[in-house]
């Protein structure tokens, strides 16, 4: 089985303590742990929202795409309605793919 994981720094496994944006080690990152536990191939494809269609097409074929909602939009001063509208437009462009939408756990600033 092949899974495409798409999201922000939470999906990438960014270590917030790292000033250079380094990821957590593979034994901690959830995508690497999932790949090891299941044997599934989980490609890591960086890119901006506007490039998502090309990234999904380049990663095809895959059995499942996991889109992980992040918190960066909310931290940039957008309203929940604006974030929802952006996500709706994003997902609307990817209707040809099997998608699973995940939300992050509740967070507290600091």
Secondary structure as a PSIPRED ss2 file (coil, helix, strand):
# PSIPRED VFORMAT (PSIPRED V4.0)

   1 X C   1.000  0.000  0.000
   2 X E   0.000  0.000  1.000
   3 X E   0.000  0.000  1.000
   4 X E   0.000  0.000  1.000
   5 X E   0.000  0.000  1.000
   6 X E   0.000  0.000  1.000
   7 X E   0.000  0.000  1.000
   8 X C   1.000  0.000  0.000
   9 X H   0.000  1.000  0.000
  10 X H   0.000  1.000  0.000
  11 X H   0.000  1.000  0.000
  12 X H   0.000  1.000  0.000
  13 X C   1.000  0.000  0.000
  14 X E   0.000  0.000  1.000
  15 X C   1.000  0.000  0.000
  16 X C   1.000  0.000  0.000
  17 X C   1.000  0.000  0.000
  18 X C   1.000  0.000  0.000
  19 X C   1.000  0.000  0.000
  20 X C   1.000  0.000  0.000
  21 X C   1.000  0.000  0.000
  22 X C   1.000  0.000  0.000
  23 X E   0.000  0.000  1.000
  24 X C   1.000  0.000  0.000
  25 X C   1.000  0.000  0.000
  26 X C   1.000  0.000  0.000
  27 X C   1.000  0.000  0.000
  28 X C   1.000  0.000  0.000
  29 X C   1.000  0.000  0.000
  30 X H   0.000  1.000  0.000
  31 X H   0.000  1.000  0.000
  32 X H   0.000  1.000  0.000
  33 X H   0.000  1.000  0.000
  34 X H   0.000  1.000  0.000
  35 X H   0.000  1.000  0.000
  36 X H   0.000  1.000  0.000
  37 X H   0.000  1.000  0.000
  38 X H   0.000  1.000  0.000
  39 X C   1.000  0.000  0.000
  40 X C   1.000  0.000  0.000
  41 X E   0.000  0.000  1.000
  42 X E   0.000  0.000  1.000
  43 X E   0.000  0.000  1.000
  44 X C   1.000  0.000  0.000
  45 X C   1.000  0.000  0.000
  46 X C   1.000  0.000  0.000
  47 X C   1.000  0.000  0.000
  48 X C   1.000  0.000  0.000
  49 X H   0.000  1.000  0.000
  50 X H   0.000  1.000  0.000
  51 X H   0.000  1.000  0.000
  52 X H   0.000  1.000  0.000
  53 X H   0.000  1.000  0.000
  54 X H   0.000  1.000  0.000
  55 X H   0.000  1.000  0.000
  56 X H   0.000  1.000  0.000
  57 X H   0.000  1.000  0.000
  58 X H   0.000  1.000  0.000
  59 X H   0.000  1.000  0.000
  60 X C   1.000  0.000  0.000
  61 X C   1.000  0.000  0.000
  62 X C   1.000  0.000  0.000
  63 X C   1.000  0.000  0.000
  64 X E   0.000  0.000  1.000
  65 X E   0.000  0.000  1.000
  66 X E   0.000  0.000  1.000
  67 X E   0.000  0.000  1.000
  68 X E   0.000  0.000  1.000
  69 X C   1.000  0.000  0.000
  70 X C   1.000  0.000  0.000
  71 X C   1.000  0.000  0.000
  72 X H   0.000  1.000  0.000
  73 X H   0.000  1.000  0.000
  74 X H   0.000  1.000  0.000
  75 X H   0.000  1.000  0.000
  76 X C   1.000  0.000  0.000
  77 X C   1.000  0.000  0.000
  78 X C   1.000  0.000  0.000
  79 X C   1.000  0.000  0.000
  80 X H   0.000  1.000  0.000
  81 X H   0.000  1.000  0.000
  82 X H   0.000  1.000  0.000
  83 X H   0.000  1.000  0.000
  84 X H   0.000  1.000  0.000
  85 X H   0.000  1.000  0.000
  86 X H   0.000  1.000  0.000
  87 X H   0.000  1.000  0.000
  88 X H   0.000  1.000  0.000
  89 X H   0.000  1.000  0.000
  90 X H   0.000  1.000  0.000
  91 X H   0.000  1.000  0.000
  92 X H   0.000  1.000  0.000
  93 X C   1.000  0.000  0.000
  94 X C   1.000  0.000  0.000
  95 X C   1.000  0.000  0.000
  96 X C   1.000  0.000  0.000
  97 X C   1.000  0.000  0.000
  98 X C   1.000  0.000  0.000
  99 X E   0.000  0.000  1.000
 100 X E   0.000  0.000  1.000
 101 X E   0.000  0.000  1.000
 102 X E   0.000  0.000  1.000
 103 X C   1.000  0.000  0.000
 104 X C   1.000  0.000  0.000
 105 X C   1.000  0.000  0.000
 106 X C   1.000  0.000  0.000
 107 X C   1.000  0.000  0.000
 108 X C   1.000  0.000  0.000
 109 X C   1.000  0.000  0.000
 110 X C   1.000  0.000  0.000
